[in-house]
């Protein structure tokens, strides 16, 4: 019984970690897109 609960807890932790990894990846992509958009705006303002 204890082993089964430990396995379930480990699986839940793994699922949480994977979800967090996907969120971090998405936020990194957005950040890069925003940086690109800001650079484009700066160029448009200067030009």
N, C-alpha and C positions, 0 to 999 in steps of 0.2 A: 504494500500500500504506500509506504513512504517513497519507495523507488519510483512508483508510478507518478506520484505527485511531483517529485523532483524532475522527472522527464517532462511532465506537462508544463511545469514552470520554465524549464529550459526552452521548450518549444515556444512558449509565449514570449520569452525574452528574445528569441531569435526572430520571431515575427515582428516584434517591436523594433528591433535593430534594423531589419530590412526596410520597414516603413520609414524609419528615420533616414536611412541612406537614400531612399527615393526622394524624400522631401529635400534633403540637402542638395542632391543633384539638381532638382527642379529649381531651387533657389539660386544655385550657382549659374545655371543657364540663364535665368532671368537677369541676374546681375550683369552677366556678360552682354546680354541684349541691351540693357539699360546703358551700360558704358558705351556701347557702340552708338546708340541713339544720341547720347550726350555729345560724343565726338562729332557726329554728323551735324548736330545743331551748332556746335561751335564753329565748324567749318563754314556753314551757311551764313552765320552771323558775320564772320570775318570776310567772306567772299562777297 
